[in-house]
Amino acid sequence: MNMISLMLSLTLALSTALIMLNLWLAQTSPDPEKLSPYECGFDPLGSARLPFSIRFFLVAILFLLFDLEIALLLPLPWATQLKHPATTLTWTSIIILLLTLGLIYEWAQGGLEWAE
């Protein structure tokens, strides 16, 4: 099995697993707050100078971190043409594993929760 077909099969398997996990864990009953026309959560008649929660910045930093992950993994298809593509796949797996463990840690600590 060459490296391109291995990468395609891994991508297909991971995508299928994530889609199934999303269908299994998704909430199907939206609350009245989500159905309101103002989805941002701020009162539209109140002051425009309300401070942002620090959680907003934490989620923004996590987004940037995972955006950088994509930038790190972008050259991966071209790296399969190297002499030792298994080494590239190993380092890529380590990066993804570390980021996944960090996300699980943040999730377990409640860093991704908006409500107190």
N, C-alpha and C positions, 0 to 999 in steps of 0.2 A: 504494500500500500504506500503510494508516494505521499509526500508531505502536503500537496495541494488537496488531494482527496481526503486526507486526514483532517485538515483544517476545515474543509467544507462539511464533513460529517460532524465534527465537534461543534461547529457553528449551528448546524441544523438541530442537533440534539439539545444544545443549550437554549436555543430560541424556543423550541417546542416545550422544554421544561419550564421556562419562564412564562410562556403564554398559559400553560396549564395551571401554574401556581397562581397567576393573576386571576384566572377564572375561578379558582377555588377560594381565594382569599378576598375577592372584591366584595365591597358592600353594595347591595342592590337596592337598598332603601335610602334615598337621599333625604336629609333632614330639611325642615322649612328654611333654615338659614342658607343652605346651599341653593335652594330654589328661588331665593329672593334675587331681585335685579342687581343688588349691590353685593357682589361676592367677595369683596376685599375685606369685609368684616368691620369697616369703620362706619360710624353713623353719618349719613350724607348731609344732615342738617347741623352737625356739630362743627367744632373748630377744625381748621385745616392744619393746625400746628401740633397734632398729637404725636408723641414720640413713638418711634419704632421699637419693637421688642428686640432684645439682644438675640432671641431665637431666630429672627429673620436673618441676621447677619451670619449666624452659625449655619443655617441652611444654605445661604449664598456661598459661604466658604466651602461647604461640602460639595455643592454643585461645581465650583471651580476645580476642586480636587479631582472629581470624576471626569470633568472635561479635560483636564491634563492627562488623565489616564488614557483617554482616547488618542490624544496627541502622541503619547508614548507608544501606543499599540499600532498606530497608523503604518509604520514601516514594516510591520510583521509579514505581510505577503511577499515583499521583496526580500526579506531576510531568509526565506525558505530556499533561496538560490545559493546560499553560502555553503561552505564545505561541511559544516556541522549544524544542520538545521535543528537537531534535537536539543542542542544547547540553547538556541534561541527560544524554542518552545518551552524549555524548562524555566528560563528566566522570565518569560512572559507569564507562565503559570504562577510563579512566585509573586510577581507584581500583582496579579489579579487576586491571589489568595490573601496577600497582605491588605489590599484595599477592601476586600470582602470582610476580613476579620475586623478591620477598623469600623466599617459600616455596622456590623453586628454589635460591636462594643458601644457605638453611639446610640444605636437603637435600644440596647438593653439599659443604658444609663438614662434613657428618656430624653436625649438631646434632640430628637426629631418631633417631639410632641409640642403642639402649639398651646394647648390648654394646660393649666397648672393643676 
